[in-house]
Amino acid sequence: SAGGRSPSRTSAGPNSSGARPSGRSPWPGGARGEVEAGGATGGPCRTGIGSAARWTGSSPRRGTDQQRAEAELAEASGQERDGAEALDTIEAELAELERRRAVAEQDLSRAKLVRRAAERAVTVARRRAGEVEAAVEALAAEEGAADSGGGAAD
């Protein structure tokens, strides 16, 4: 046999267990059926996976599987809503931070302009102080020259 399998297993198709629809469907509209252990003949499964299967209309497991799937859907939907809310909150915070950054950049620009104006004012004041000092020295030099050159007048 190919791959160490028996011929019946290599030719086994999806319905090799003998499963057949019973005519009853648990789905709305009758589109699908549920599988129950026992097979059409009630014998063992030929696939070696487990018991043979046969279609039936009800199963206790179907209800728990459906409830579990619905709970997972509800949880996933809740997580999606929570994620969307968190994203909205973060985007609002980001917009506020961007607004605050723009205000801070304007404040910084104004502060730089004020500093540059103050530097220019200091430069002008130093220049004037130097001019006044030079004028005072020139006046003192003139007075000193006038006192020494004119003799003692008393």
Secondary structure, DSSP 8 states (H G I E B T S, - for coil): -GGG--HHHHT--TTTT-----S--SSTTS---EEEETTTTS-B-SSSSSB-EEEES--HHHHHHHHHHHHHHHHHHHHHHHHHHHHHHHHHHHHHHHHHHHHHHHHHHHHHHHHHHHHHHHHHHHHHHHHHHHHHHHHHHHHHHHHHHS----
